[in-house]
Amino acid sequence: MCRGEPGLESGPGSVEALARIALRGAWPGESEFPMGAGGGERSGPPGAGPLPSWVGGLAAWAERGRGRAGVDSAPCARTEEPLPFQDILLPLVEIAGERLASRPELPSGAFAPSAHADLERGLLLWLCQLCGPALLHEFSLYRLTRQSALDRIGSRAGGRALYESFARDVLCGDLLLLLGEYGALARLATVVVDRWTDMAAELGRRAAADRELLGRAFTRGRDPGRVSAVRWLSMDRHEGGRVILAVRFESGLHLVYKPRPVALEQRFSELVGWLDRRGRLRPRLRVARVVPRGGYGWMEVIRHAPCRDIAAAERFYRRAGSLLALVHALGGVDFHMENLIAHGEHPVLVDMESIMYPRALPAAVSSPEPSDGNPPVGLTDSVLATDLLPREHDARPFACSGLAGGTEFGSGSVERRKWDAVNTDDMALRLGPATVRRPENLPSLGGERLDPSQFREEIVEGFSSTYGMLVETRESLLAPDGAWLRFAGLPVRFVPRPTHVYGWIERRAGRPECLLSGADRDAELDVLERSSASWDPRRRSHFERLVASERRALREWDIPCFRTLTDSRDLPLPGDGLLKDFFEQSGYERATRRLQRMDEADLEVQVGHIVRALQGRTPIGRPSAHQSISASP
């Protein structure tokens, strides 16, 4: 966590507590006291050698929190929206903020104070997500020993005396003892703080370096100014704790910061422009502007907006059919509801990291959870594989396809564990109806969401028109100066298991009983191997290395992320070399062959898939031709 930072003054109790944390926090196969990047900070018990550097950060947390029951005045601690056990976690957030401010590569004044507070709020959210269940377990035991059944019956709802007493006891002396019981949790807290610091410093450095470029691209040369606000767009952490962020600058410019390559988004925009210049796309498609910067990029913010009238809604779905044809031809997958925004009469794709997706060899990694949402065998080359259309076999809690996901929004069919009575004596995690964020992929008219099943004709019309246009322009499209060749050699993400499966594994491995030690957490990750017992023995070594890479990421609270190149059959593994010939076909090869095979017979097959996918859905109802936005109640 706090690399090289001194901790508590030396003392037998402190050293023994830290040694216990280091021992219980070690992953299987590590030495008894694994060395951190900064080397050992102090000696462990006699004969044990130096302690790892990360335990010094835990000692600093304990020292900072000693004598304090909370830091409610911290800008990231919003009294109107408290987070579970924030009083215990805020001293650690405060230390992380100081570390960020002292990073030498962070330009002075990269962040306005408000942005710094937003970043710290994000860290606090992460730490609450990680530490909350274990702290609640300990708090529940604390309540049992200090409150009788009669006291609980007569206690005032919303009282805080027991909670404040618990937080004070932890911060004033029991923190290291508690962390000694949860060695894996202690270590993960250090990982989270380290990665947050790296991520935030990287954002600040990149935003400062790109100010002039972003001004030219988005504000007609005007300086955007410092970063003034930051908002997490996803809690999924990839490639060392990096997340997609909404960033606001002092000039008022809003952008999406993507800490991954955005070259595919740029090439898709160029392809749409190439087709549009030939007068082929009618109605014209709207694409999000991007600024690629190598391993990361910036994208304009696309906001959800309603359709003005029924004619605009019809144009929306013709465009949706056109997008469906393009994504299908490009071999795109995983275009679920979060990757598309209904911007008035324009469906706009906002994430394209999985177009020109490679074809995995048979015996690809399977899911440990029933219903992984993958298309049935035989349909992986159909339009259904794009995930833009609903699929009957998809048994996930709610449909999440790009064009239809969210039509069941508000039905109450999704239940999740939610915090109740936060930071009071009655605090609990309870299963209940989830508050699902209103989806932005569906167009609306007159205050009502539209259902794609009522616009099948428009979708089929747009799909068929663009499909035919791709066939007509195929020769020039594939020419050396055409737009197709520009997709070769670009980074594309490979997802061996659906992200929601990784989330399921992480939730199981994040239970208090799995955070007692590194061995306990690692044992829960054995499901990765158990779920893949049917692999082809001839390729088992490839998959074993892939699963080992998945385990390394999940072990340290990351969602596994793999990238290859669109024209490669090899799969690089983070920190573990290359899996040669892992794919049966590269994404570029697969998409090019598909484009070359497209004809009238295949068009009829794909249209059949579209019609069947949209049939059988409970229709919301198609608005009348006279309905407009003014009809909103």
C-alpha positions in Angstrom: 0.0 0.0 0.0 2.3 2.7 1.2 5.5 1.6 -0.4 8.5 2.6 1.7 6.4 4.6 4.1 7.4 4.2 7.8 4.8 2.8 10.1 4.5 2.6 13.8 7.4 2.9 16.1 9.0 -0.4 16.8 7.4 -2.5 19.6 7.0 -6.2 20.3 3.2 -5.9 20.0 3.3 -4.0 16.7 5.9 -6.2 15.1 4.1 -9.4 16.1 0.8 -8.1 14.8 2.4 -7.0 11.5 4.1 -10.4 11.2 0.8 -12.2 11.7 -0.8 -10.0 9.0 2.1 -10.7 6.6 1.9 -14.4 7.3 -1.8 -14.7 6.7 -1.8 -12.3 3.8 0.7 -14.4 1.8 -0.6 -16.1 -1.3 0.1 -19.9 -1.7 3.6 -20.5 -3.0 5.0 -17.2 -1.7 7.8 -17.1 0.9 6.7 -16.7 4.5 7.3 -12.9 4.3 7.0 -12.0 0.6 9.1 -9.0 -0.4 7.4 -5.9 -1.8 8.7 -3.5 -4.4 10.4 -1.4 -1.8 12.0 -4.2 0.2 11.4 -5.1 3.8 10.7 -2.2 6.2 11.4 -4.0 9.5 12.4 -7.4 10.8 9.8 -10.0 11.6 10.0 -12.4 14.5 13.5 -13.8 15.1 14.7 -16.0 12.2 11.8 -15.0 10.0 13.5 -12.3 8.0 12.2 -8.8 7.0 8.5 -8.1 6.7 7.1 -7.1 3.3 6.9 -3.4 2.6 3.1 -3.4 2.3 2.6 -4.0 6.0 4.1 -0.6 6.8 1.1 1.0 5.1 -1.2 -0.9 7.5 0.8 0.4 10.4 0.5 3.9 9.1 -3.3 3.4 8.8 -3.4 2.2 12.4 -1.3 5.2 13.6 -3.3 7.7 11.6 -6.6 6.4 13.0 -5.5 6.1 16.6 -7.5 8.3 18.8 -10.0 9.2 16.1 -13.5 7.8 15.6 -13.9 9.4 12.2 -13.0 12.2 9.8 -16.5 13.4 8.8 -15.0 16.7 7.6 -13.2 15.0 4.7 -14.5 16.3 1.4 -15.0 12.7 0.1 -17.2 11.8 3.1 -20.6 13.1 2.2 -22.8 13.3 5.2 -26.0 13.1 3.0 -24.7 9.9 1.4 -22.5 8.0 4.0 -20.7 4.8 3.0 -20.5 1.8 5.2 -17.8 2.0 7.9 -16.3 5.1 6.3 -15.1 6.3 9.7 -12.7 3.4 9.9 -11.6 3.7 6.3 -11.2 7.4 5.9 -7.7 7.6 7.6 -6.5 5.2 4.9 -8.0 7.3 2.2 -6.4 10.4 3.7 -3.0 8.7 3.6 -3.6 7.7 -0.1 -4.5 11.2 -1.0 -1.3 12.5 0.5 0.7 9.9 -1.4 -1.0 11.0 -4.6 -0.2 14.6 -4.1 3.5 13.8 -3.5 3.9 11.7 -6.7 6.7 13.4 -8.7 5.2 12.6 -12.1 1.9 14.3 -11.2 2.0 17.9 -12.6 1.3 20.6 -10.0 -2.3 21.6 -10.1 -3.4 18.8 -12.4 -6.5 18.4 -10.3 -8.8 21.0 -8.8 -9.6 20.3 -5.1 -13.1 19.1 -6.2 -11.6 16.5 -8.5 -9.2 15.3 -5.8 -12.2 14.8 -3.6 -14.0 12.9 -6.3 -11.0 10.6 -6.7 -10.8 10.0 -3.0 -14.6 9.2 -3.0 -13.9 6.6 -5.6 -11.2 5.0 -3.5 -13.6 5.1 -0.5 -16.2 3.3 -2.5 -13.7 0.6 -3.5 -12.6 0.1 0.1 -16.2 -0.1 1.3 -17.0 -2.7 -1.3 -13.9 -4.7 -0.3 -13.9 -4.3 3.5 -17.6 -3.7 4.2 -18.8 -7.4 4.5 -16.0 -8.4 6.9 -16.4 -5.2 9.0 -20.1 -5.9 9.2 -19.4 -9.5 10.4 -17.2 -8.1 13.2 -19.7 -5.4 14.0 -22.5 -8.0 14.3 -20.4 -10.0 16.8 -19.6 -6.8 18.7 -23.4 -6.0 18.9 -24.1 -9.5 20.3 -21.7 -9.1 23.2 -22.8 -5.6 24.1 -26.5 -5.6 23.5 -29.1 -8.0 24.9 -32.2 -9.1 23.1 -34.3 -6.8 25.3 -31.9 -3.9 24.5 -32.3 -4.5 20.8 -36.1 -4.5 21.1 -36.1 -1.2 23.0 -33.3 0.5 21.1 -34.1 3.7 19.1 -34.1 3.2 15.4 -31.2 5.1 13.8 -29.1 5.2 17.0 -25.3 5.3 16.5 -23.9 4.7 20.0 -22.9 1.1 19.3 -21.6 1.9 15.9 -19.5 4.8 17.1 -18.1 2.7 20.0 -17.1 -0.1 17.5 -15.4 2.4 15.1 -13.6 4.0 18.1 -12.4 0.7 19.4 -11.1 -0.4 16.0 -9.3 2.8 15.4 -7.9 3.2 18.9 -6.1 -0.1 19.1 -7.8 -3.1 17.6 -7.2 -2.4 13.9 -4.0 -4.4 13.5 -5.5 -7.2 15.6 -8.5 -7.2 13.3 -6.4 -7.2 10.2 -4.4 -10.0 11.6 -7.6 -12.1 11.5 -8.2 -11.0 7.9 -4.8 -11.3 6.3 -6.1 -11.5 2.7 -8.3 -8.5 3.3 -5.4 -6.5 4.7 -3.2 -7.3 1.7 -6.0 -6.5 -0.8 -6.5 -3.1 0.9 -2.9 -2.3 0.3 -3.2 -3.4 -3.4 -6.3 -1.2 -3.8 -4.6 1.9 -2.4 -1.5 1.3 -4.5 -3.4 0.8 -7.7 -5.7 3.8 -7.0 -2.7 6.0 -6.5 -1.1 4.8 -9.8 -4.4 5.2 -11.7 -5.1 8.7 -10.4 -1.5 9.9 -11.0 -1.6 8.4 -14.5 -4.9 10.3 -15.2 -3.5 13.6 -13.9 -0.4 13.3 -16.0 -2.3 12.4 -19.1 -4.9 15.1 -18.7 -2.2 17.7 -18.2 -0.2 16.5 -21.2 -3.2 16.4 -23.5 -4.8 19.7 -22.6 -3.8 21.4 -25.8 -4.7 18.4 -28.0 -8.1 18.1 -26.3 -8.7 21.8 -26.8 -8.1 21.6 -30.5 -10.3 18.5 -30.8 -13.3 19.5 -28.7 -13.3 23.2 -27.8 -12.0 25.0 -30.9 -8.6 25.5 -29.4 -9.7 26.8 -26.0 -7.7 25.5 -23.0 -9.9 23.0 -21.2 -8.2 23.9 -17.9 -7.6 21.5 -14.9 -9.6 18.4 -14.2 -12.5 19.7 -12.0 -14.6 16.6 -11.5 -14.3 12.8 -11.9 -17.0 10.1 -11.8 -16.6 6.4 -12.0 -18.6 5.0 -15.0 -17.9 1.4 -13.9 -16.6 -0.3 -10.8 -14.9 -3.0 -12.9 -11.2 -2.8 -12.5 -8.9 -3.9 -15.3 -5.2 -4.1 -15.9 -4.0 -2.9 -12.5 -7.0 -1.2 -11.1 -7.8 1.0 -14.1 -11.4 2.1 -14.7 -13.4 4.1 -17.2 -14.1 7.6 -15.9 -16.2 10.6 -16.8 -14.0 13.7 -16.5 -15.0 17.3 -16.4 -12.6 20.1 -17.0 -12.7 23.7 -15.6 -13.9 25.0 -19.0 -17.0 22.8 -18.8 -15.7 20.2 -21.2 -17.0 16.7 -20.4 -15.1 13.7 -21.7 -14.9 10.0 -21.1 -11.4 8.8 -20.2 -10.7 5.3 -21.4 -7.4 3.8 -20.0 -7.3 1.4 -22.9 -6.7 1.6 -26.6 -9.5 3.3 -28.6 -8.1 2.6 -32.1 -11.0 0.4 -33.0 -13.5 3.2 -32.2 -11.5 5.5 -34.4 -11.4 3.0 -37.3 -15.1 2.4 -37.0 -15.7 6.1 -37.3 -13.5 6.2 -40.4 -15.4 3.3 -41.9 -18.7 5.1 -41.3 -17.2 8.2 -42.9 -15.9 6.1 -45.9 -19.3 4.7 -46.5 -21.1 8.0 -46.0 -18.9 9.8 -48.5 -20.1 7.3 -51.1 -23.7 8.3 -50.2 -24.5 4.8 -49.0 -25.7 5.3 -45.5 -29.2 6.8 -45.3 -30.1 7.9 -42.7 -26.6 8.9 -41.7 -25.1 7.4 -38.6 -23.8 9.3 -35.6 -20.5 8.2 -34.1 -18.8 9.3 -31.0 -15.6 11.4 -31.5 -12.5 9.9 -30.1 -8.9 11.1 -29.6 -6.6 8.0 -29.5 -3.4 8.3 -27.5 -1.7 5.0 -27.8 -2.7 2.9 -24.9 -5.5 5.1 -23.8 -7.9 7.7 -25.3 -10.6 10.3 -24.8 -14.2 10.1 -26.1 -16.9 12.7 -26.2 -19.8 12.2 -23.8 -23.0 10.9 -25.5 -26.1 11.7 -23.5 -29.4 10.0 -23.6 -32.1 12.1 -25.3 -35.7 11.3 -26.4 -37.0 11.1 -30.0 -39.0 14.2 -31.1 -41.8 12.2 -32.9 -42.7 8.9 -34.3 -40.8 9.6 -37.5 -37.6 10.1 -35.5 -38.2 6.8 -33.7 -38.6 5.0 -37.0 -35.3 6.6 -38.2 -33.7 5.5 -34.9 -34.5 1.8 -35.6 -33.4 2.1 -39.3 -30.1 3.3 -38.0 -30.1 0.5 -35.4 -30.5 -2.0 -38.2 -27.7 -0.4 -40.1 -25.4 -0.6 -37.0 -26.4 -4.2 -36.6 -25.2 -5.0 -40.1 -21.9 -3.2 -39.6 -21.2 -4.8 -36.3 -22.1 -8.2 -37.7 -19.9 -7.8 -40.7 -17.0 -6.7 -38.5 -17.3 -9.7 -36.3 -18.3 -7.8 -33.2 -19.5 -9.3 -30.0 -20.6 -8.2 -26.5 -22.6 -5.1 -27.6 -24.9 -5.2 -24.6 -27.1 -2.4 -23.3 -24.3 -0.5 -21.6 -22.4 -0.2 -24.9 -25.1 1.7 -26.7 -26.8 5.1 -26.0 -30.0 6.3 -27.5 -29.2 9.9 -28.4 -32.4 11.2 -29.8 -32.9 9.5 -33.1 -29.4 8.2 -33.1 -28.2 4.9 -31.6 -24.6 5.6 -30.7 -22.1 2.8 -29.9 -19.7 3.9 -27.1 -17.5 0.9 -26.7 -16.0 -1.1 -29.5 -13.2 -3.0 -27.9 -14.6 -6.3 -29.2 -15.1 -5.9 -32.9 -13.1 -8.1 -35.2 -13.2 -10.7 -32.3 -11.1 -13.8 -32.8 -12.5 -17.3 -33.1 -11.4 -19.3 -30.1 -10.4 -23.0 -30.6 -12.8 -25.6 -29.3 -12.7 -26.2 -25.6 -12.5 -22.5 -24.8 -12.8 -21.7 -21.1 -16.3 -22.5 -19.8 -18.3 -20.7 -17.2 -18.6 -21.9 -13.6 -22.0 -20.4 -13.3 -25.1 -21.7 -15.1 -26.3 -19.5 -18.0 -23.3 -17.6 -19.2 -25.3 -15.9 -21.9 -23.3 -17.2 -24.9 -25.1 -18.0 -28.1 -25.9 -21.6 -28.8 -23.4 -23.7 -30.8 -24.0 -23.0 -34.6 -25.0 -19.4 -34.0 -21.6 -17.9 -33.1 -21.3 -16.6 -36.7 -24.8 -15.3 -36.9 -26.1 -11.8 -36.2 -27.2 -13.0 -32.7 -23.5 -13.2 -31.6 -23.3 -9.4 -31.7 -25.4 -9.2 -28.4 -27.4 -6.4 -30.0 -30.4 -8.6 -30.2 -32.2 -10.5 -27.4 -31.8 -14.3 -27.3 -34.4 -16.8 -25.9 -31.8 -19.0 -24.3 -30.3 -16.1 -22.2 -31.4 -16.9 -18.6 -29.7 -14.0 -16.9 -31.9 -12.0 -14.5 -32.9 -9.5 -17.2 -32.3 -9.1 -20.9 -29.2 -7.0 -21.5 -28.9 -6.9 -25.3 -27.9 -3.6 -26.9 -31.2 -3.0 -28.7 -33.7 -4.7 -26.3 -32.0 -4.8 -22.9 -33.9 -2.7 -20.3 -37.4 -3.2 -21.6 -38.1 -5.0 -18.4 -36.6 -2.1 -16.4 -38.6 -1.5 -13.2 -40.2 -5.0 -13.1 -38.5 -5.7 -9.7 -37.2 -9.0 -11.0 -33.6 -8.3 -10.0 -32.6 -8.7 -6.3 -29.3 -7.7 -4.8 -27.7 -7.3 -1.4 -28.1 -3.7 -0.3 -26.8 -1.8 2.7 -29.5 -0.7 5.2 -29.3 1.8 8.1 -25.7 2.7 7.1 -23.4 3.5 10.0 -26.1 3.1 12.7 -26.6 0.4 15.3 -29.0 -1.4 13.0 -26.7 -1.5 10.0 -27.2 -4.6 7.8 -26.8 -6.1 4.3 -30.1 -7.3 3.1 -31.4 -9.0 0.0 -34.0 -6.9 -1.7 -35.2 -5.4 -5.0 -32.4 -3.7 -6.8 -32.5 -0.1 -7.8 -31.4 -0.6 -11.4 -30.2 2.5 -13.2 -32.6 3.5 -16.0 -31.0 2.1 -19.1 -29.9 4.6 -21.8 -29.9 2.2 -24.7 -33.6 2.4 -25.4 -35.1 5.4 -27.2 -38.1 7.2 -25.7 -41.0 9.2 -26.9 -43.4 11.2 -24.9 -41.8 9.9 -21.7 -42.3 6.2 -22.6 -39.6 3.8 -23.6 -39.9 2.2 -27.0 -39.7 -1.5 -27.6 -37.7 -2.7 -30.7 -40.2 -5.5 -31.3 -42.7 -2.8 -32.5 -40.1 -1.6 -35.1 -39.1 -4.9 -36.7 -39.7 -3.6 -40.2 -37.5 -0.6 -39.7 -34.7 -2.7 -38.1 -34.9 -5.2 -41.0 -35.0 -2.4 -43.6 -31.9 -0.7 -42.1 -30.0 -4.1 -41.8 -30.9 -5.2 -45.3 -29.9 -1.9 -46.9 -26.5 -1.7 -45.2 -25.9 -5.4 -45.7 -26.5 -4.9 -49.5 -24.3 -1.8 -49.5 -21.4 -3.7 -47.9 -21.8 -6.4 -50.6 -21.9 -3.7 -53.4 -18.8 -1.9 -52.1 -16.9 -5.0 -51.0 -14.2 -4.9 -53.7 -13.3 -1.2 -53.0 -13.7 -1.7 -49.3 -11.1 -4.5 -49.3 -8.7 -2.7 -51.6 -5.4 -1.5 -50.3 -6.7 2.1 -50.0 -10.1 1.0 -48.6 -11.3 1.3 -45.0 -11.2 -2.4 -44.2 -7.4 -2.9 -44.1 -7.0 -0.2 -41.5 -8.6 -2.5 -38.9 -5.6 -4.9 -39.2 -3.0 -4.9 -36.3 -5.2 -3.1 -33.7 -5.7 -4.2 -30.1 -8.9 -6.2 -29.5 -10.1 -7.6 -26.2 -10.6 -11.3 -25.7 -13.1 -12.3 -23.0 -12.6 -16.0 -22.1 -15.6 -15.8 -19.7 -18.4 -13.2 -19.5 -17.5 -10.4 -17.2 -20.6 -11.2 -15.0 -19.0 -14.6 -14.3 -15.8 -13.0 -13.1 -18.0 -10.8 -10.9 -19.8 -13.9 -9.5 -16.4 -15.4 -8.7 -15.2 -12.2 -7.1 -18.3 -11.9 -4.9 -17.8 -15.4 -3.6 -14.1 -14.9 -3.0 -14.9 -11.6 -1.2 -17.0 -13.2 1.6 -15.5 -12.7 5.1 -14.6 -16.3 5.5 -12.6 -16.2 2.2 -10.6 -13.1 3.4 -9.1 -14.7 6.5 -5.9 -15.6 4.6 -4.4 -15.7 1.2 -4.9 -19.5 1.1 -8.6 -19.1 1.9 -9.1 -16.6 -0.9 -7.1 -18.6 -3.3 -9.0 -21.8 -2.6 -12.2 -20.1 -3.7 -10.6 -19.3 -7.0 -10.1 -23.0 -7.6 -13.5 -22.8 -9.3 -11.6 -21.5 -12.4 -10.0 -24.9 -12.8 -13.0 -27.0 -11.8 -15.2 -25.2 -14.4 -12.9 -26.2 -17.2 -12.4 -29.9 -16.7 -13.6 -30.7 -20.2 -10.7 -29.1 -22.0 -9.1 -30.8 -24.9 -6.0 -32.5 -23.4 -4.0 -31.6 -26.5 -4.3 -27.9 -25.6 -4.5 -28.2 -21.9 -1.2 -26.4 -21.2 -2.5 -23.3 -23.0 -5.6 -23.2 -20.9 -3.8 -23.9 -17.7 -1.6 -20.9 -18.3 -4.7 -18.8 -19.2 -6.4 -19.8 -16.0 -3.3 -19.1 -14.0 -3.4 -15.6 -15.5 -7.1 -15.2 -14.6 -6.2 -16.3 -11.0 -3.4 -13.8 -10.7 -5.8 -10.9 -11.6 -8.7 -12.1 -9.5 -6.4 -12.8 -6.6 -5.5 -9.1 -6.5 -9.1 -7.8 -7.0 -8.9 -7.2 -10.8 -11.2 -8.4 -13.5 -9.1 -10.4 -15.9 -8.4 -8.6 -19.1 -6.7 -10.1 -22.2 -5.9 -8.3 -25.5 -4.6 -9.6 -28.8 -4.2 -7.9 -32.2 -7.0 -8.1 -34.7 -4.7 -9.9 -37.2 -3.0 -12.3 -34.7 -3.8 -15.9 -33.7 -1.6 -15.5 -30.6 -2.8 -14.5 -27.1 -0.4 -12.5 -24.9 -0.8 -13.2 -21.2 0.0 -10.3 -18.8 3.3 -11.1 -17.3 3.5 -14.6 -18.7 4.6 -14.4 -22.4 2.5 -15.6 -25.3 0.1 -18.4 -26.1 1.1 -19.3 -29.7 -1.7 -20.2 -32.1 -4.3 -19.9 -29.4 -7.1 -18.8 -31.8 -8.4 -20.8 -34.7 -8.8 -17.5 -36.7 -7.7 -14.0 -36.0 -10.5 -11.5 -35.8 -9.4 -9.7 -39.0 -9.3 -13.0 -40.9 -12.7 -14.1 -39.5 -14.4 -10.8 -40.4 -12.8 -10.6 -43.8 -14.0 -14.1 -44.7 -17.5 -13.2 -43.5 -17.6 -10.1 -45.6 -16.5 -12.2 -48.6 -19.2 -14.8 -48.0 -22.1 -12.3 -47.6 -24.8 -12.8 -50.3 -28.5 -12.9 -50.8 -28.9 -16.4 -49.2 -27.0 -15.4 -46.1 -29.0 -12.1 -45.8 -32.2 -14.1 -45.7 -30.8 -16.3 -42.9 -29.7 -13.3 -40.9 -33.0 -11.5 -41.4 -34.7 -14.6 -40.1 -32.6 -14.5 -36.9 -33.6 -10.8 -36.4 -37.3 -11.5 -36.9 -37.3 -14.5 -34.5 -35.3 -12.6 -31.9 -37.8 -9.8 -31.8 -40.9 -12.0 -31.9 -42.4 -13.4 -28.8 -41.4 -10.4 -26.7 -44.1 -8.7 -24.7 -44.7 -5.5 -26.6 -44.8 -2.2 -24.8 -46.9 -0.8 -27.6 -46.0 1.3 -30.6 -46.8 5.0 -30.3 -49.2 6.7 -32.8 -47.9 8.8 -35.6 -49.2 11.9 -33.8 -47.2 11.3 -30.6 -44.3 13.6 -29.9 -42.1 14.7 -27.1 -44.6 17.4 -26.2 -47.0 14.6 -25.1 -44.8 13.8 -22.1 -47.0 14.0 -18.9 
